[in-house]
């Protein structure tokens, strides 16, 4: 039996996968981040412009759930 990892909700997803999942280009994702202050903040590994960028999956799921809730409340 495998132990349950308490940090699994903090798993990361690369920005390239986030763009695919939400159907945005790189510039579209940048616009979304600027336009929507509730969109999760990225985590960047490194100081260079080319450094990999990731998002916390749980934060993305919470953001999406809030958007669905907003939509359904209308």
N, C-alpha and C positions, 0 to 999 in steps of 0.2 A: 504494500500500500504506500502511495506517495503522500508525503506531508502536504498539507494545504499551506500555500504561501500567502501570508497576510498582505503582501504588497501587490498582488495580482491586479488589483484595481488601479494601480499606478503604472500599468504596462504602457509602453510607448508605441506609436505608429509613425512611420516616416511621413514627412510632408507630401512626398509624391503620392503615397497611398491615400492620404486625406483628400488630395485634389481629385483623385479618381472616384473616391466614394461619394463626395458631394458634388461632383460634376463641374469643377471649376478649373480654369487655367491658372497658371502662376499669378498672372496679373489680376485675375478675377478673385483669387484667394486674398491677395494683398488688399484689394478694394473692400472685400467683405470684412477683413480684420479692421480696416480703418473706419468703415461705416457702422459696424456693429460692435459696440464696446463689450458686449456680453460674450463675444466669440473667444474661446480659450486662447491663452497666450502660449506661444511656442517655446520650446526649449532648444537652445542652440548649443551644440557641442563644439566649441572652438570660437576664436575671435575673428577668423577670416570670413570673407563674404561667401566662400565656398563651403564653409563648415555645414555639416549635416544638421537639419532641423527636424524636430520631432514634436508630437503632441501627445498629451496624456489621454488615453482612450476613454477613461471614465469621465473626464471633463468634456470631451466631444459628445459622448452619449448623453450627458446631462444637458448640454446646450441644445442638442437635437430634440430631446424630450420636452424642453421648455418651448421650443419653436412649434412643436406639434400641439402642445397644450394651448399656446396662443392661437394657433389656427383653429382649433376645435372650439375655442371660446367665442369666436366671432359668429 
